[in-house]
Amino acid sequence: MFEDIFTRFYQGNHAIKVIGVWGKDGLVLEKKFFSDSFDLNGHIDLDFSGAELADIITKLDRTKTAAGSYFLKLVYRNNALMIYSLTRDYFLMILTDNNILEGKLKFYLDLYRDQLISLL
């Protein structure tokens, strides 16, 4: 469903390792891996992380100061895990190398956000 958009994200940002859309219920709608050499086992369990982050995001949304739109970035060793709000119920999670150009990634998010949302 999101594969074409995920591929376009990657074509503009080759530091992306994994990209996916999660619901705030903690379940992944779809994710795509771009790094064959990157072994997630023993590094980051994205399904578990997505579920845990969904819980945190839901709690933050209940506060007046953080409700609605958000961006979270977690740095782990040589990786960055970035979470962008899409809608009230869904978020985009991207695992990248630390050398990602965040402005470029944000440009692609702004470019494809409406398309991502229309597929939800």
Secondary structure, DSSP 8 states (H G I E B T S, - for coil): --HHHHHHHHHH-TTEEEEEEEETTS-EEEEEE--TT---TTT--HHHHHHHHHHHHHHHHTSTTT-S--EEEEEETTEEEEEEE-SSSEEEEEEEETT--HHHHHHHHHHHHHHHHHT-
